Amino acid sequence: MMGRYGKEFLVAALLSIFVGAWIFHQYAHTKRERAERTTRQEIAQVRQLQELQKVWNSRGVAKKLMRVKGAVSASKVERFERKGNRLKVRMKNLDPKEINRVLSAIASLPLRIRTLDVRRTGDRFSLECACVW
């Protein structure tokens, strides 16, 4: 037979096994939820990257670049060179309205600006810009 506290010892052992199993279950559940959350975040990031690639690789960007060139008269455009996904622009003798139009046109496109140099000489501006997309 069992000793004086045999049944209590058995109940305590079973209770500790149940508590251990419950703790293990909670740990496994939390770990699974964390893994699912991480997976959902990674999927969202991949989708966002795909959407950005669609925008940045758009052929429409090349067509919209002509807005930058058309923002000022051709006599003020000293250099407008497009090679592949690169653009180099140099404009001189721009008034404040023209410089705002050019900068707004550049800012509205999905471009990564590598260099942007705006210089003021009196009331006129010169602009040099190198962009990629």
N, CA, C and O of each residue as an XYZ file, in Angstrom:
532
protein
N       0.838     -1.177      0.000
C       0.000      0.000      0.000
C       0.882      1.238      0.000
O       2.106      1.183      0.123
N       0.211      2.313     -0.140
C       0.918      3.579     -0.126
C       1.125      4.030      1.300
O       0.408      3.649      2.225
N       2.119      4.839      1.427
C       2.426      5.342      2.756
C       1.391      6.362      3.206
O       0.321      6.507      2.615
N       1.747      7.053      4.260
C       0.834      8.000      4.881
C       0.425      9.120      3.922
O      -0.737      9.529      3.901
N       1.369      9.611      3.139
C       1.069     10.711      2.212
C       1.167     10.257      0.759
O       1.495     11.064     -0.110
N       0.902      9.039      0.489
C       1.025      8.469     -0.854
C       0.074      9.099     -1.847
O       0.462      9.437     -2.965
N      -1.192      9.259     -1.430
C      -2.173      9.833     -2.350
C      -1.862     11.302     -2.607
O      -1.999     11.778     -3.734
N      -1.445     12.022     -1.570
C      -1.104     13.429     -1.741
C       0.101     13.576     -2.668
O       0.150     14.485     -3.498
N       1.076     12.670     -2.518
C       2.241     12.702     -3.381
C       1.855     12.431     -4.831
O       2.376     13.071     -5.745
N       0.951     11.492     -5.040
C       0.471     11.165     -6.383
C      -0.269     12.357     -6.988
O      -0.068     12.684     -8.157
N      -1.117     13.002     -6.202
C      -1.850     14.183     -6.687
C      -0.866     15.306     -7.008
O      -1.014     15.981     -8.027
N       0.130     15.515     -6.159
C       1.122     16.563     -6.401
C       1.922     16.266     -7.664
O       2.211     17.174     -8.443
N       2.281     15.000     -7.871
C       3.041     14.620     -9.067
C       2.198     14.833    -10.318
O       2.688     15.376    -11.308
N       0.947     14.416    -10.285
C       0.062     14.613    -11.440
C      -0.183     16.095    -11.696
O      -0.211     16.538    -12.844
N      -0.360     16.856    -10.621
C      -0.572     18.291    -10.774
C       0.653     18.959    -11.380
O       0.517     19.835    -12.234
N       1.848     18.560    -10.952
C       3.066     19.148    -11.524
C       3.223     18.737    -12.992
O       3.702     19.531    -13.802
N       2.827     17.513    -13.346
C       2.867     17.087    -14.755
C       1.893     17.919    -15.575
O       2.233     18.350    -16.677
N       0.683     18.154    -15.058
C      -0.303     18.966    -15.776
C       0.176     20.409    -15.942
O       0.018     21.000    -17.010
N       0.762     20.972    -14.884
C       1.273     22.348    -14.962
C       2.417     22.419    -15.966
O       2.494     23.361    -16.754
N       3.301     21.434    -15.941
C       4.407     21.395    -16.907
C       3.896     21.288    -18.335
O       4.397     21.961    -19.236
N       2.890     20.434    -18.536
C       2.310     20.290    -19.878
C       1.641     21.590    -20.319
O       1.753     21.986    -21.480
N       0.950     22.250    -19.400
C       0.293     23.522    -19.733
C       1.332     24.590    -20.107
O       1.147     25.328    -21.075
N       2.422     24.665    -19.335
C       3.489     25.633    -19.632
C       4.111     25.325    -20.992
O       4.365     26.242    -21.773
N       4.359     24.058    -21.286
C       4.915     23.679    -22.578
C       3.955     24.048    -23.707
O       4.380     24.548    -24.749
N       2.683     23.805    -23.502
C       1.668     24.142    -24.516
C       1.656     25.649    -24.769
O       1.619     26.082    -25.920
N       1.686     26.441    -23.713
C       1.687     27.902    -23.871
C       2.945     28.369    -24.603
O       2.875     29.245    -25.465
N       4.067     27.797    -24.270
C       5.326     28.156    -24.920
C       5.261     27.827    -26.420
O       5.632     28.646    -27.261
N       4.784     26.618    -26.738
C       4.692     26.205    -28.139
C       3.699     27.091    -28.898
O       3.946     27.456    -30.047
N       2.595     27.429    -28.269
C       1.582     28.274    -28.899
C       2.143     29.673    -29.167
O       1.943     30.223    -30.250
N       2.832     30.240    -28.204
C       3.435     31.567    -28.360
C       4.495     31.545    -29.453
O       4.578     32.471    -30.261
N       5.299     30.498    -29.479
C       6.338     30.376    -30.496
C       5.715     30.270    -31.893
O       6.211     30.882    -32.838
N       4.646     29.506    -32.024
C       3.960     29.360    -33.305
C       3.341     30.677    -33.746
O       3.433     31.043    -34.918
N       2.708     31.397    -32.818
C       2.130     32.712    -33.150
C       3.204     33.689    -33.600
O       3.004     34.438    -34.556
N       4.332     33.688    -32.923
C       5.436     34.579    -33.284
C       5.958     34.239    -34.687
O       6.250     35.136    -35.477
N       6.073     32.954    -34.988
C       6.542     32.534    -36.309
C       5.534     32.936    -37.389
O       5.930     33.385    -38.465
N       4.240     32.780    -37.113
C       3.210     33.180    -38.072
C       3.228     34.689    -38.296
O       3.092     35.146    -39.431
N       3.393     35.463    -37.231
C       3.451     36.923    -37.341
C       4.649     37.355    -38.177
O       4.539     38.241    -39.024
N       5.791     36.723    -37.932
C       6.996     37.027    -38.700
C       6.791     36.689    -40.180
O       7.197     37.452    -41.056
N       6.174     35.566    -40.446
C       5.905     35.164    -41.827
C       4.974     36.151    -42.512
O       5.202     36.517    -43.665
N       3.923     36.588    -41.816
C       3.001     37.579    -42.397
C       3.722     38.888    -42.697
O       3.487     39.503    -43.738
N       4.602     39.319    -41.786
C       5.358     40.553    -42.014
C       6.289     40.419    -43.211
O       6.410     41.346    -44.011
N       6.948     39.272    -43.337
C       7.848     39.061    -44.467
C       7.075     39.032    -45.783
O       7.540     39.572    -46.786
N       5.908     38.409    -45.785
C       5.076     38.383    -46.995
C       4.644     39.789    -47.364
O       4.654     40.148    -48.542
N       4.265     40.593    -46.379
C       3.866     41.979    -46.650
C       5.040     42.782    -47.207
O       4.858     43.600    -48.109
N       6.232     42.557    -46.683
C       7.409     43.268    -47.192
C       7.727     42.860    -48.622
O       8.091     43.704    -49.441
N       7.595     41.581    -48.929
C       7.853     41.125    -50.296
C       6.840     41.730    -51.250
O       7.204     42.167    -52.342
N       5.575     41.762    -50.854
C       4.553     42.378    -51.707
C       4.826     43.852    -51.921
O       4.654     44.364    -53.027
N       5.251     44.538    -50.869
C       5.567     45.958    -50.990
C       6.750     46.159    -51.931
O       6.745     47.086    -52.740
N       7.760     45.305    -51.835
C       8.901     45.396    -52.747
C       8.482     45.150    -54.191
O       8.967     45.819    -55.104
N       7.582     44.192    -54.398
C       7.107     43.928    -55.751
C       6.360     45.132    -56.313
O       6.529     45.477    -57.483
N       5.539     45.770    -55.490
C       4.821     46.957    -55.936
C       5.790     48.085    -56.267
O       5.613     48.782    -57.267
N       6.817     48.271    -55.431
C       7.806     49.306    -55.708
C       8.577     49.004    -56.983
O       8.886     49.917    -57.749
N       8.891     47.740    -57.220
C       9.597     47.382    -58.449
C       8.741     47.675    -59.669
O       9.261     48.102    -60.700
N       7.428     47.450    -59.568
C       6.547     47.773    -60.689
C       6.584     49.264    -60.985
O       6.600     49.676    -62.145
N       6.597     50.073    -59.924
C       6.628     51.527    -60.115
C       7.973     51.974    -60.667
O       8.033     52.767    -61.606
N       9.053     51.462    -60.080
C      10.391     51.934    -60.464
C      10.809     51.408    -61.827
O      11.572     52.076    -62.525
N      10.338     50.238    -62.227
C      10.709     49.681    -63.520
C       9.718     50.053    -64.616
O       9.781     49.533    -65.729
N       8.835     50.928    -64.297
C       7.796     51.306    -65.246
C       8.393     52.005    -66.460
O       9.274     52.855    -66.333
N       7.904     51.639    -67.625
C       8.332     52.316    -68.845
C       7.778     53.731    -68.894
O       8.293     54.587    -69.614
N       6.738     53.965    -68.135
C       6.152     55.295    -68.085
C       7.084     56.325    -67.473
O       6.949     57.518    -67.743
N       8.023     55.884    -66.656
C       8.975     56.817    -66.045
C       9.789     57.492    -67.138
O      10.014     58.702    -67.090
N      10.231     56.718    -68.122
C      11.028     57.290    -69.211
C      10.221     58.338    -69.986
O      10.758     59.368    -70.394
N       8.950     58.068    -70.179
C       8.111     59.035    -70.886
C       7.870     60.282    -70.044
O       7.834     61.399    -70.561
N       7.706     60.075    -68.740
C       7.438     61.209    -67.860
C       8.661     62.091    -67.662
O       8.540     63.233    -67.219
N       9.840     61.568    -67.989
C      11.049     62.379    -67.886
C      11.008     63.569    -68.836
O      11.663     64.585    -68.603
N      10.247     63.435    -69.886
C      10.149     64.535    -70.839
C       9.459     65.753    -70.217
O       9.621     66.873    -70.702
N       8.694     65.538    -69.151
C       8.094     66.668    -68.429
C       9.178     67.557    -67.836
O       9.043     68.780    -67.793
N      10.254     66.925    -67.382
C      11.356     67.691    -66.814
C      11.983     68.559    -67.896
O      12.269     69.738    -67.684
N      12.188     67.953    -69.052
C      12.791     68.698    -70.154
C      11.843     69.771    -70.677
O      12.283     70.855    -71.059
N      10.564     69.481    -70.697
C       9.579     70.425    -71.215
C       9.192     71.514    -70.232
O       8.428     72.413    -70.584
N       9.696     71.456    -69.015
C       9.334     72.458    -68.011
C       9.960     73.814    -68.303
O       9.486     74.836    -67.806
N      11.020     73.831    -69.104
C      11.700     75.086    -69.454
C      11.953     75.109    -70.957
O      11.806     74.093    -71.635
N      12.329     76.261    -71.464
C      12.603     76.368    -72.894
C      13.881     75.607    -73.236
O      14.756     75.428    -72.389
N      13.974     75.168    -74.479
C      15.108     74.342    -74.913
C      16.430     75.086    -74.836
O      17.478     74.457    -74.687
N      16.408     76.411    -74.934
C      17.661     77.171    -74.886
C      18.300     77.136    -73.500
O      19.502     77.368    -73.374
N      17.526     76.853    -72.472
C      18.053     76.820    -71.101
C      18.535     75.431    -70.693
O      19.200     75.276    -69.669
N      18.201     74.431    -71.489
C      18.642     73.064    -71.209
C      20.012     72.885    -71.843
O      20.142     72.822    -73.065
N      21.020     72.805    -71.006
C      22.383     72.645    -71.496
C      22.714     71.184    -71.751
O      23.431     70.850    -72.694
N      22.176     70.311    -70.889
C      22.429     68.878    -71.025
C      21.217     68.116    -70.518
O      20.729     68.373    -69.418
N      20.736     67.185    -71.315
C      19.655     66.294    -70.913
C      19.996     64.938    -71.499
O      19.677     64.639    -72.650
N      20.651     64.125    -70.688
C      21.193     62.860    -71.167
C      20.550     61.707    -70.420
O      20.596     61.640    -69.192
N      19.952     60.803    -71.176
C      19.321     59.626    -70.587
C      19.975     58.387    -71.167
O      19.916     58.148    -72.373
N      20.607     57.590    -70.289
C      21.233     56.333    -70.693
C      20.677     55.236    -69.805
O      20.929     55.215    -68.600
N      19.936     54.345    -70.388
C      19.350     53.257    -69.604
C      18.433     53.811    -68.534
O      17.452     54.496    -68.825
N      18.765     53.508    -67.302
C      17.966     54.002    -66.176
C      18.637     55.170    -65.473
O      18.424     55.389    -64.280
N      19.446     55.920    -66.207
C      20.133     57.063    -65.610
C      19.781     58.333    -66.364
O      19.575     58.331    -67.578
N      19.720     59.398    -65.617
C      19.406     60.698    -66.194
C      20.375     61.720    -65.639
O      20.619     61.774    -64.434
N      20.929     62.536    -66.537
C      21.775     63.654    -66.132
C      21.205     64.906    -66.776
O      20.999     64.967    -67.988
N      20.957     65.903    -65.938
C      20.357     67.149    -66.401
C      21.230     68.314    -65.945
O      21.706     68.348    -64.810
N      21.430     69.271    -66.859
C      22.096     70.526    -66.506
C      21.319     71.639    -67.193
O      21.157     71.646    -68.413
N      20.848     72.565    -66.396
C      20.080     73.709    -66.904
C      20.679     74.982    -66.336
O      21.138     75.009    -65.194
N      20.670     76.035    -67.142
C      21.261     77.308    -66.722
C      20.269     78.433    -66.962
O      19.355     78.332    -67.780
N      20.486     79.504    -66.218
C      19.747     80.756    -66.412
C      18.236     80.575    -66.206
O      17.430     81.049    -67.006
N      17.870     79.888    -65.130
C      16.455     79.640    -64.821
C      15.942     80.695    -63.846
O      16.643     81.088    -62.913
N      14.712     81.146    -64.074
C      14.111     82.060    -63.103
C      13.433     81.232    -62.008
O      13.316     80.016    -62.158
N      12.985     81.852    -60.913
C      12.418     81.076    -59.788
C      11.231     80.194    -60.180
O      11.113     79.079    -59.673
N      10.357     80.658    -61.060
C       9.212     79.827    -61.463
C       9.679     78.592    -62.223
O       9.157     77.495    -62.028
N      10.659     78.782    -63.084
C      11.153     77.644    -63.863
C      11.861     76.621    -62.976
O      11.678     75.416    -63.149
N      12.663     77.096    -62.033
C      13.352     76.152    -61.141
C      12.343     75.376    -60.307
O      12.539     74.189    -60.046
N      11.258     76.037    -59.883
C      10.207     75.336    -59.137
C       9.516     74.295    -60.001
O       9.221     73.201    -59.521
N       9.250     74.608    -61.267
C       8.614     73.650    -62.173
C       9.511     72.431    -62.384
O       9.042     71.293    -62.353
N      10.798     72.678    -62.597
C      11.730     71.572    -62.828
C      11.844     70.698    -61.585
O      11.777     69.473    -61.682
N      12.013     71.311    -60.428
C      12.145     70.535    -59.194
C      10.852     69.790    -58.863
O      10.902     68.669    -58.356
N       9.707     70.388    -59.139
C       8.430     69.691    -58.916
C       8.292     68.503    -59.853
O       7.806     67.443    -59.457
N       8.721     68.680    -61.094
C       8.653     67.571    -62.048
C       9.572     66.432    -61.623
O       9.202     65.263    -61.733
N      10.758     66.761    -61.141
C      11.688     65.722    -60.676
C      11.148     65.040    -59.421
O      11.228     63.819    -59.288
N      10.601     65.829    -58.509
C      10.107     65.272    -57.242
C       8.876     64.393    -57.432
O       8.620     63.513    -56.611
N       8.112     64.612    -58.497
C       6.884     63.833    -58.699
C       7.153     62.481    -59.354
O       6.243     61.660    -59.466
N       8.377     62.241    -59.782
C       8.713     60.973    -60.426
C       9.354     60.010    -59.435
O       9.999     60.449    -58.482
N       9.189     58.710    -59.641
C       9.831     57.741    -58.741
C      11.303     57.578    -59.098
O      11.711     56.560    -59.656
N      12.080     58.581    -58.772
C      13.504     58.602    -59.072
C      14.303     58.605    -57.777
O      13.838     59.082    -56.742
N      15.504     58.067    -57.855
C      16.441     58.189    -56.749
C      17.469     59.223    -57.176
O      18.225     59.011    -58.124
N      17.487     60.330    -56.475
C      18.359     61.437    -56.838
C      19.741     61.166    -56.259
O      19.909     61.049    -55.045
N      20.717     61.071    -57.136
C      22.096     60.853    -56.686
C      22.760     62.170    -56.338
O      23.363     62.306    -55.274
N      22.651     63.135    -57.229
C      23.198     64.460    -56.940
C      22.190     65.508    -57.382
O      21.513     65.354    -58.398
N      22.105     66.559    -56.612
C      21.244     67.691    -56.945
C      21.979     68.938    -56.492
O      22.218     69.139    -55.301
N      22.331     69.764    -57.449
C      23.086     70.976    -57.158
C      22.345     72.156    -57.767
O      22.267     72.292    -58.988
N      21.811     72.996    -56.915
C      21.117     74.205    -57.356
C      21.942     75.390    -56.887
O      22.211     75.555    -55.697
N      22.336     76.210    -57.852
C      23.144     77.391    -57.520
C      22.406     78.640    -57.945
O      21.743     78.688    -58.982
N      22.548     79.649    -57.102
C      21.890     80.925    -57.368
C      22.946     81.962    -57.742
O      23.949     82.133    -57.048
N      22.697     82.644    -58.847
C      23.557     83.723    -59.293
C      22.659     84.932    -59.529
O      21.985     85.027    -60.556
N      22.655     85.844    -58.579
C      21.742     86.983    -58.686
C      20.315     86.507    -58.529
O      19.966     85.901    -57.516
N      19.485     86.778    -59.526
C      18.102     86.312    -59.485
C      17.876     85.120    -60.410
O      16.729     84.757    -60.672
N      18.944     84.509    -60.906
C      18.866     83.346    -61.792
C      19.452     82.120    -61.101
O      20.256     82.237    -60.177
N      19.044     80.960    -61.557
C      19.478     79.702    -60.960
C      20.070     78.797    -62.029
O      19.717     78.873    -63.206
N      20.982     77.940    -61.584
C      21.470     76.851    -62.444
C      21.229     75.548    -61.674
O      21.259     75.513    -60.444
N      20.994     74.497    -62.429
C      20.631     73.210    -61.835
C      21.456     72.119    -62.483
O      21.603     72.070    -63.705
N      21.996     71.241    -61.642
C      22.631     69.999    -62.110
C      22.035     68.875    -61.291
O      21.942     68.959    -60.067
N      21.635     67.825    -61.980
C      20.967     66.717    -61.296
C      21.350     65.410    -61.976
O      21.425     65.337    -63.202
N      21.591     64.381    -61.169
C      21.817     63.032    -61.666
C      20.870     62.115    -60.923
O      20.842     62.109    -59.692
N      20.090     61.336    -61.667
C      19.067     60.475    -61.078
C      19.155     59.076    -61.677
O      19.678     58.885    -62.774
N      18.636     58.112    -60.940
C      18.461     56.751    -61.425
C      17.073     56.278    -61.035
O      16.468     56.802    -60.100
N      16.569     55.283    -61.757
C      15.295     54.686    -61.389
C      15.313     53.216    -61.656
O      14.321     52.531    -61.408
